[in-house]
Amino acid sequence: MPLAPCPICQKPVPPRPENTSQPFCSRRCRAVDLGRWLGEEYRVPDRQAEQQEDELPSDGETRRHDA
């Protein structure tokens, strides 16, 4: 069975008993990934925000709020 590639450096990743950093090949690649999350290079989409944006009126429309 071929080894899966590391998501950071693409090197083969040894299985978990041999590698405590899995799914990364090393602690370094694991730290690089964490740094990317903390630096907001990765983002999880916010479905609620997308739905709210879809409900906003277009530029030509105005919203009326009757009290």
BATORMAR-58721 format. One record per atom (N, C-alpha, C, CB): atom name; x, y, z; residue number from 1. Coordinates in nm, 2 decimals. Glycine has a CB too. Example, Ala and Ser with C-alpha at 12.3 -4.5 7.8 and 13.67 -1.06 7.14 Angstrom:
<nodes>
<node atome="N" c1="1.32" c2="-0.57" c3="0.78" num="1"/>
<node atome="CA" c1="1.23" c2="-0.45" c3="0.78" num="1"/>
<node atome="C" c1="1.32" c2="-0.33" c3="0.78" num="1"/>
<node atome="CB" c1="1.13" c2="-0.45" c3="0.90" num="1"/>
<node atome="N" c1="1.28" c2="-0.22" c3="0.71" num="2"/>
<node atome="CA" c1="1.37" c2="-0.11" c3="0.71" num="2"/>
<node atome="C" c1="1.29" c2="0.00" c3="0.79" num="2"/>
<node atome="CB" c1="1.41" c2="-0.06" c3="0.57" num="2"/>
</nodes>
This chain:
<nodes>
<node atome="N" c1="0.08" c2="-0.12" c3="0.00" num="1"/>
<node atome="CA" c1="0.00" c2="0.00" c3="0.00" num="1"/>
<node atome="C" c1="0.09" c2="0.12" c3="0.00" num="1"/>
<node atome="CB" c1="-0.10" c2="0.00" c3="0.12" num="1"/>
<node atome="N" c1="0.07" c2="0.22" c3="-0.09" num="2"/>
<node atome="CA" c1="0.15" c2="0.34" c3="-0.10" num="2"/>
<node atome="C" c1="0.12" c2="0.43" c3="0.02" num="2"/>
<node atome="CB" c1="0.13" c2="0.41" c3="-0.23" num="2"/>
<node atome="N" c1="0.22" c2="0.50" c3="0.06" num="3"/>
<node atome="CA" c1="0.21" c2="0.59" c3="0.17" num="3"/>
<node atome="C" c1="0.14" c2="0.72" c3="0.12" num="3"/>
<node atome="CB" c1="0.34" c2="0.62" c3="0.24" num="3"/>
<node atome="N" c1="0.06" c2="0.78" c3="0.20" num="4"/>
<node atome="CA" c1="-0.01" c2="0.90" c3="0.17" num="4"/>
<node atome="C" c1="0.09" c2="1.02" c3="0.18" num="4"/>
<node atome="CB" c1="-0.13" c2="0.93" c3="0.26" num="4"/>
<node atome="N" c1="0.08" c2="1.12" c3="0.09" num="5"/>
<node atome="CA" c1="0.17" c2="1.23" c3="0.10" num="5"/>
<node atome="C" c1="0.14" c2="1.33" c3="0.21" num="5"/>
<node atome="CB" c1="0.17" c2="1.31" c3="-0.03" num="5"/>
<node atome="N" c1="0.24" c2="1.39" c3="0.26" num="6"/>
<node atome="CA" c1="0.22" c2="1.50" c3="0.36" num="6"/>
<node atome="C" c1="0.15" c2="1.62" c3="0.30" num="6"/>
<node atome="CB" c1="0.36" c2="1.54" c3="0.43" num="6"/>
<node atome="N" c1="0.05" c2="1.67" c3="0.36" num="7"/>
<node atome="CA" c1="-0.02" c2="1.79" c3="0.30" num="7"/>
<node atome="C" c1="0.06" c2="1.91" c3="0.29" num="7"/>
<node atome="CB" c1="-0.14" c2="1.82" c3="0.38" num="7"/>
<node atome="N" c1="0.17" c2="1.92" c3="0.36" num="8"/>
<node atome="CA" c1="0.26" c2="2.04" c3="0.35" num="8"/>
<node atome="C" c1="0.37" c2="2.02" c3="0.25" num="8"/>
<node atome="CB" c1="0.32" c2="2.07" c3="0.49" num="8"/>
<node atome="N" c1="0.45" c2="1.92" c3="0.26" num="9"/>
<node atome="CA" c1="0.57" c2="1.90" c3="0.18" num="9"/>
<node atome="C" c1="0.56" c2="1.79" c3="0.08" num="9"/>
<node atome="CB" c1="0.69" c2="1.88" c3="0.27" num="9"/>
<node atome="N" c1="0.46" c2="1.71" c3="0.08" num="10"/>
<node atome="CA" c1="0.43" c2="1.60" c3="-0.02" num="10"/>
<node atome="C" c1="0.52" c2="1.48" c3="0.00" num="10"/>
<node atome="CB" c1="0.44" c2="1.66" c3="-0.16" num="10"/>
<node atome="N" c1="0.60" c2="1.47" c3="0.10" num="11"/>
<node atome="CA" c1="0.68" c2="1.35" c3="0.13" num="11"/>
<node atome="C" c1="0.59" c2="1.24" c3="0.18" num="11"/>
<node atome="CB" c1="0.79" c2="1.38" c3="0.24" num="11"/>
<node atome="N" c1="0.63" c2="1.12" c3="0.16" num="12"/>
<node atome="CA" c1="0.55" c2="1.00" c3="0.21" num="12"/>
<node atome="C" c1="0.54" c2="1.01" c3="0.36" num="12"/>
<node atome="CB" c1="0.61" c2="0.87" c3="0.16" num="12"/>
<node atome="N" c1="0.42" c2="0.98" c3="0.41" num="13"/>
<node atome="CA" c1="0.40" c2="0.98" c3="0.56" num="13"/>
<node atome="C" c1="0.39" c2="0.84" c3="0.61" num="13"/>
<node atome="CB" c1="0.27" c2="1.06" c3="0.59" num="13"/>
<node atome="N" c1="0.48" c2="0.80" c3="0.70" num="14"/>
<node atome="CA" c1="0.48" c2="0.67" c3="0.76" num="14"/>
<node atome="C" c1="0.35" c2="0.65" c3="0.84" num="14"/>
<node atome="CB" c1="0.60" c2="0.65" c3="0.85" num="14"/>
<node atome="N" c1="0.31" c2="0.53" c3="0.86" num="15"/>
<node atome="CA" c1="0.18" c2="0.50" c3="0.94" num="15"/>
<node atome="C" c1="0.20" c2="0.55" c3="1.09" num="15"/>
<node atome="CB" c1="0.15" c2="0.36" c3="0.93" num="15"/>
<node atome="N" c1="0.09" c2="0.56" c3="1.15" num="16"/>
<node atome="CA" c1="0.08" c2="0.62" c3="1.29" num="16"/>
<node atome="C" c1="0.17" c2="0.55" c3="1.39" num="16"/>
<node atome="CB" c1="-0.06" c2="0.61" c3="1.34" num="16"/>
<node atome="N" c1="0.18" c2="0.42" c3="1.40" num="17"/>
<node atome="CA" c1="0.28" c2="0.36" c3="1.50" num="17"/>
<node atome="C" c1="0.42" c2="0.41" c3="1.49" num="17"/>
<node atome="CB" c1="0.27" c2="0.21" c3="1.49" num="17"/>
<node atome="N" c1="0.46" c2="0.44" c3="1.36" num="18"/>
<node atome="CA" c1="0.60" c2="0.49" c3="1.34" num="18"/>
<node atome="C" c1="0.61" c2="0.65" c3="1.35" num="18"/>
<node atome="CB" c1="0.65" c2="0.44" c3="1.21" num="18"/>
<node atome="N" c1="0.49" c2="0.71" c3="1.34" num="19"/>
<node atome="CA" c1="0.50" c2="0.86" c3="1.32" num="19"/>
<node atome="C" c1="0.38" c2="0.92" c3="1.40" num="19"/>
<node atome="CB" c1="0.48" c2="0.90" c3="1.17" num="19"/>
<node atome="N" c1="0.42" c2="0.99" c3="1.51" num="20"/>
<node atome="CA" c1="0.32" c2="1.05" c3="1.60" num="20"/>
<node atome="C" c1="0.26" c2="1.18" c3="1.54" num="20"/>
<node atome="CB" c1="0.38" c2="1.08" c3="1.73" num="20"/>
<node atome="N" c1="0.32" c2="1.23" c3="1.43" num="21"/>
<node atome="CA" c1="0.28" c2="1.35" c3="1.37" num="21"/>
<node atome="C" c1="0.18" c2="1.33" c3="1.26" num="21"/>
<node atome="CB" c1="0.40" c2="1.43" c3="1.32" num="21"/>
<node atome="N" c1="0.13" c2="1.21" c3="1.24" num="22"/>
<node atome="CA" c1="0.04" c2="1.19" c3="1.12" num="22"/>
<node atome="C" c1="-0.08" c2="1.27" c3="1.13" num="22"/>
<node atome="CB" c1="0.00" c2="1.04" c3="1.12" num="22"/>
<node atome="N" c1="-0.13" c2="1.33" c3="1.03" num="23"/>
<node atome="CA" c1="-0.11" c2="1.30" c3="0.89" num="23"/>
<node atome="C" c1="0.01" c2="1.37" c3="0.82" num="23"/>
<node atome="CB" c1="-0.23" c2="1.33" c3="0.81" num="23"/>
<node atome="N" c1="0.09" c2="1.44" c3="0.90" num="24"/>
<node atome="CA" c1="0.21" c2="1.51" c3="0.85" num="24"/>
<node atome="C" c1="0.33" c2="1.42" c3="0.87" num="24"/>
<node atome="CB" c1="0.23" c2="1.64" c3="0.93" num="24"/>
<node atome="N" c1="0.43" c2="1.45" c3="0.79" num="25"/>
<node atome="CA" c1="0.55" c2="1.36" c3="0.79" num="25"/>
<node atome="C" c1="0.64" c2="1.39" c3="0.91" num="25"/>
<node atome="CB" c1="0.63" c2="1.38" c3="0.67" num="25"/>
<node atome="N" c1="0.63" c2="1.51" c3="0.97" num="26"/>
<node atome="CA" c1="0.72" c2="1.55" c3="1.08" num="26"/>
<node atome="C" c1="0.65" c2="1.66" c3="1.17" num="26"/>
<node atome="CB" c1="0.85" c2="1.61" c3="1.03" num="26"/>
<node atome="N" c1="0.71" c2="1.68" c3="1.29" num="27"/>
<node atome="CA" c1="0.66" c2="1.79" c3="1.38" num="27"/>
<node atome="C" c1="0.67" c2="1.92" c3="1.31" num="27"/>
<node atome="CB" c1="0.74" c2="1.79" c3="1.51" num="27"/>
<node atome="N" c1="0.77" c2="1.94" c3="1.23" num="28"/>
<node atome="CA" c1="0.79" c2="2.07" c3="1.16" num="28"/>
<node atome="C" c1="0.67" c2="2.10" c3="1.07" num="28"/>
<node atome="CB" c1="0.92" c2="2.07" c3="1.07" num="28"/>
<node atome="N" c1="0.63" c2="2.00" c3="0.98" num="29"/>
<node atome="CA" c1="0.52" c2="2.02" c3="0.89" num="29"/>
<node atome="C" c1="0.39" c2="2.04" c3="0.97" num="29"/>
<node atome="CB" c1="0.50" c2="1.90" c3="0.80" num="29"/>
<node atome="N" c1="0.38" c2="1.97" c3="1.08" num="30"/>
<node atome="CA" c1="0.26" c2="1.99" c3="1.17" num="30"/>
<node atome="C" c1="0.26" c2="2.13" c3="1.22" num="30"/>
<node atome="CB" c1="0.26" c2="1.88" c3="1.29" num="30"/>
<node atome="N" c1="0.37" c2="2.18" c3="1.26" num="31"/>
<node atome="CA" c1="0.38" c2="2.32" c3="1.31" num="31"/>
<node atome="C" c1="0.35" c2="2.42" c3="1.20" num="31"/>
<node atome="CB" c1="0.51" c2="2.35" c3="1.37" num="31"/>
<node atome="N" c1="0.40" c2="2.39" c3="1.08" num="32"/>
<node atome="CA" c1="0.37" c2="2.48" c3="0.97" num="32"/>
<node atome="C" c1="0.22" c2="2.49" c3="0.94" num="32"/>
<node atome="CB" c1="0.44" c2="2.43" c3="0.84" num="32"/>
<node atome="N" c1="0.15" c2="2.38" c3="0.95" num="33"/>
<node atome="CA" c1="0.01" c2="2.37" c3="0.93" num="33"/>
<node atome="C" c1="-0.07" c2="2.45" c3="1.04" num="33"/>
<node atome="CB" c1="-0.05" c2="2.23" c3="0.93" num="33"/>
<node atome="N" c1="-0.03" c2="2.43" c3="1.16" num="34"/>
<node atome="CA" c1="-0.09" c2="2.51" c3="1.27" num="34"/>
<node atome="C" c1="-0.07" c2="2.66" c3="1.25" num="34"/>
<node atome="CB" c1="-0.03" c2="2.47" c3="1.41" num="34"/>
<node atome="N" c1="0.05" c2="2.70" c3="1.21" num="35"/>
<node atome="CA" c1="0.08" c2="2.84" c3="1.18" num="35"/>
<node atome="C" c1="-0.01" c2="2.90" c3="1.07" num="35"/>
<node atome="CB" c1="0.23" c2="2.86" c3="1.14" num="35"/>
<node atome="N" c1="-0.04" c2="2.82" c3="0.97" num="36"/>
<node atome="CA" c1="-0.13" c2="2.86" c3="0.86" num="36"/>
<node atome="C" c1="-0.27" c2="2.88" c3="0.92" num="36"/>
<node atome="CB" c1="-0.13" c2="2.76" c3="0.75" num="36"/>
<node atome="N" c1="-0.31" c2="2.79" c3="1.00" num="37"/>
<node atome="CA" c1="-0.45" c2="2.81" c3="1.06" num="37"/>
<node atome="C" c1="-0.45" c2="2.94" c3="1.15" num="37"/>
<node atome="CB" c1="-0.49" c2="2.69" c3="1.15" num="37"/>
<node atome="N" c1="-0.35" c2="2.96" c3="1.23" num="38"/>
<node atome="CA" c1="-0.34" c2="3.07" c3="1.32" num="38"/>
<node atome="C" c1="-0.32" c2="3.20" c3="1.24" num="38"/>
<node atome="CB" c1="-0.23" c2="3.06" c3="1.42" num="38"/>
<node atome="N" c1="-0.25" c2="3.20" c3="1.13" num="39"/>
<node atome="CA" c1="-0.24" c2="3.32" c3="1.04" num="39"/>
<node atome="C" c1="-0.35" c2="3.34" c3="0.95" num="39"/>
<node atome="CB" c1="-0.11" c2="3.30" c3="0.96" num="39"/>
<node atome="N" c1="-0.46" c2="3.26" c3="0.97" num="40"/>
<node atome="CA" c1="-0.58" c2="3.27" c3="0.89" num="40"/>
<node atome="C" c1="-0.56" c2="3.25" c3="0.74" num="40"/>
<node atome="CB" c1="-0.65" c2="3.41" c3="0.91" num="40"/>
<node atome="N" c1="-0.46" c2="3.17" c3="0.70" num="41"/>
<node atome="CA" c1="-0.44" c2="3.13" c3="0.56" num="41"/>
<node atome="C" c1="-0.55" c2="3.03" c3="0.52" num="41"/>
<node atome="CB" c1="-0.30" c2="3.08" c3="0.54" num="41"/>
<node atome="N" c1="-0.59" c2="2.95" c3="0.62" num="42"/>
<node atome="CA" c1="-0.70" c2="2.85" c3="0.60" num="42"/>
<node atome="C" c1="-0.82" c2="2.91" c3="0.66" num="42"/>
<node atome="CB" c1="-0.66" c2="2.71" c3="0.66" num="42"/>
<node atome="N" c1="-0.94" c2="2.89" c3="0.60" num="43"/>
<node atome="CA" c1="-1.06" c2="2.93" c3="0.65" num="43"/>
<node atome="C" c1="-1.17" c2="2.83" c3="0.63" num="43"/>
<node atome="CB" c1="-1.10" c2="3.07" c3="0.59" num="43"/>
<node atome="N" c1="-1.26" c2="2.81" c3="0.73" num="44"/>
<node atome="CA" c1="-1.37" c2="2.73" c3="0.71" num="44"/>
<node atome="C" c1="-1.49" c2="2.81" c3="0.67" num="44"/>
<node atome="CB" c1="-1.40" c2="2.65" c3="0.85" num="44"/>
<node atome="N" c1="-1.56" c2="2.78" c3="0.56" num="45"/>
<node atome="CA" c1="-1.67" c2="2.87" c3="0.52" num="45"/>
<node atome="C" c1="-1.78" c2="2.87" c3="0.62" num="45"/>
<node atome="CB" c1="-1.72" c2="2.81" c3="0.39" num="45"/>
<node atome="N" c1="-1.84" c2="2.99" c3="0.63" num="46"/>
<node atome="CA" c1="-1.95" c2="3.02" c3="0.73" num="46"/>
<node atome="C" c1="-2.08" c2="3.02" c3="0.65" num="46"/>
<node atome="CB" c1="-1.93" c2="3.15" c3="0.80" num="46"/>
<node atome="N" c1="-2.15" c2="2.91" c3="0.65" num="47"/>
<node atome="CA" c1="-2.27" c2="2.89" c3="0.57" num="47"/>
<node atome="C" c1="-2.38" c2="3.00" c3="0.61" num="47"/>
<node atome="CB" c1="-2.33" c2="2.75" c3="0.59" num="47"/>
<node atome="N" c1="-2.39" c2="3.03" c3="0.74" num="48"/>
<node atome="CA" c1="-2.48" c2="3.13" c3="0.78" num="48"/>
<node atome="C" c1="-2.45" c2="3.27" c3="0.72" num="48"/>
<node atome="CB" c1="-2.49" c2="3.14" c3="0.93" num="48"/>
<node atome="N" c1="-2.33" c2="3.31" c3="0.72" num="49"/>
<node atome="CA" c1="-2.29" c2="3.44" c3="0.66" num="49"/>
<node atome="C" c1="-2.32" c2="3.44" c3="0.51" num="49"/>
<node atome="CB" c1="-2.14" c2="3.47" c3="0.68" num="49"/>
<node atome="N" c1="-2.30" c2="3.33" c3="0.44" num="50"/>
<node atome="CA" c1="-2.33" c2="3.32" c3="0.30" num="50"/>
<node atome="C" c1="-2.47" c2="3.33" c3="0.27" num="50"/>
<node atome="CB" c1="-2.28" c2="3.19" c3="0.24" num="50"/>
<node atome="N" c1="-2.56" c2="3.27" c3="0.35" num="51"/>
<node atome="CA" c1="-2.70" c2="3.28" c3="0.34" num="51"/>
<node atome="C" c1="-2.75" c2="3.42" c3="0.36" num="51"/>
<node atome="CB" c1="-2.77" c2="3.18" c3="0.43" num="51"/>
<node atome="N" c1="-2.69" c2="3.49" c3="0.46" num="52"/>
<node atome="CA" c1="-2.73" c2="3.63" c3="0.49" num="52"/>
<node atome="C" c1="-2.69" c2="3.72" c3="0.38" num="52"/>
<node atome="CB" c1="-2.67" c2="3.67" c3="0.62" num="52"/>
<node atome="N" c1="-2.58" c2="3.70" c3="0.32" num="53"/>
<node atome="CA" c1="-2.54" c2="3.78" c3="0.21" num="53"/>
<node atome="C" c1="-2.63" c2="3.76" c3="0.09" num="53"/>
<node atome="CB" c1="-2.39" c2="3.75" c3="0.16" num="53"/>
<node atome="N" c1="-2.68" c2="3.64" c3="0.07" num="54"/>
<node atome="CA" c1="-2.77" c2="3.61" c3="-0.04" num="54"/>
<node atome="C" c1="-2.91" c2="3.68" c3="-0.02" num="54"/>
<node atome="CB" c1="-2.80" c2="3.47" c3="-0.06" num="54"/>
<node atome="N" c1="-2.94" c2="3.71" c3="0.11" num="55"/>
<node atome="CA" c1="-3.07" c2="3.77" c3="0.14" num="55"/>
<node atome="C" c1="-3.07" c2="3.92" c3="0.13" num="55"/>
<node atome="CB" c1="-3.12" c2="3.73" c3="0.27" num="55"/>
<node atome="N" c1="-2.95" c2="3.98" c3="0.13" num="56"/>
<node atome="CA" c1="-2.93" c2="4.13" c3="0.12" num="56"/>
<node atome="C" c1="-2.99" c2="4.18" c3="-0.01" num="56"/>
<node atome="CB" c1="-2.79" c2="4.17" c3="0.14" num="56"/>
<node atome="N" c1="-3.05" c2="4.30" c3="-0.01" num="57"/>
<node atome="CA" c1="-3.09" c2="4.36" c3="-0.13" num="57"/>
<node atome="C" c1="-2.98" c2="4.40" c3="-0.23" num="57"/>
<node atome="CB" c1="-3.18" c2="4.48" c3="-0.11" num="57"/>
<node atome="N" c1="-3.00" c2="4.39" c3="-0.35" num="58"/>
<node atome="CA" c1="-2.90" c2="4.43" c3="-0.45" num="58"/>
<node atome="C" c1="-2.88" c2="4.58" c3="-0.44" num="58"/>
<node atome="CB" c1="-2.94" c2="4.39" c3="-0.59" num="58"/>
<node atome="N" c1="-2.78" c2="4.64" c3="-0.51" num="59"/>
<node atome="CA" c1="-2.75" c2="4.78" c3="-0.50" num="59"/>
<node atome="C" c1="-2.87" c2="4.87" c3="-0.54" num="59"/>
<node atome="CB" c1="-2.63" c2="4.81" c3="-0.59" num="59"/>
<node atome="N" c1="-2.95" c2="4.83" c3="-0.64" num="60"/>
<node atome="CA" c1="-3.06" c2="4.91" c3="-0.68" num="60"/>
<node atome="C" c1="-3.18" c2="4.91" c3="-0.59" num="60"/>
<node atome="CB" c1="-3.10" c2="4.87" c3="-0.82" num="60"/>
<node atome="N" c1="-3.19" c2="4.81" c3="-0.51" num="61"/>
<node atome="CA" c1="-3.31" c2="4.80" c3="-0.42" num="61"/>
<node atome="C" c1="-3.28" c2="4.86" c3="-0.29" num="61"/>
<node atome="CB" c1="-3.34" c2="4.65" c3="-0.40" num="61"/>
<node atome="N" c1="-3.39" c2="4.91" c3="-0.23" num="62"/>
<node atome="CA" c1="-3.38" c2="4.96" c3="-0.09" num="62"/>
<node atome="C" c1="-3.47" c2="4.88" c3="0.00" num="62"/>
<node atome="CB" c1="-3.42" c2="5.12" c3="-0.09" num="62"/>
<node atome="N" c1="-3.43" c2="4.87" c3="0.12" num="63"/>
<node atome="CA" c1="-3.52" c2="4.80" c3="0.22" num="63"/>
<node atome="C" c1="-3.61" c2="4.89" c3="0.29" num="63"/>
<node atome="CB" c1="-3.43" c2="4.72" c3="0.32" num="63"/>
<node atome="N" c1="-3.73" c2="4.85" c3="0.31" num="64"/>
<node atome="CA" c1="-3.82" c2="4.93" c3="0.39" num="64"/>
<node atome="C" c1="-3.85" c2="4.86" c3="0.52" num="64"/>
<node atome="CB" c1="-3.96" c2="4.96" c3="0.31" num="64"/>
<node atome="N" c1="-3.84" c2="4.93" c3="0.63" num="65"/>
<node atome="CA" c1="-3.88" c2="4.87" c3="0.76" num="65"/>
<node atome="C" c1="-3.99" c2="4.96" c3="0.81" num="65"/>
<node atome="CB" c1="-3.75" c2="4.87" c3="0.85" num="65"/>
<node atome="N" c1="-4.11" c2="4.90" c3="0.81" num="66"/>
<node atome="CA" c1="-4.22" c2="4.97" c3="0.87" num="66"/>
<node atome="C" c1="-4.23" c2="4.94" c3="1.02" num="66"/>
<node atome="CB" c1="-4.35" c2="4.94" c3="0.80" num="66"/>
<node atome="N" c1="-4.24" c2="5.05" c3="1.10" num="67"/>
<node atome="CA" c1="-4.25" c2="5.03" c3="1.25" num="67"/>
<node atome="C" c1="-4.39" c2="5.02" c3="1.29" num="67"/>
<node atome="CB" c1="-4.18" c2="5.14" c3="1.32" num="67"/>
</nodes>
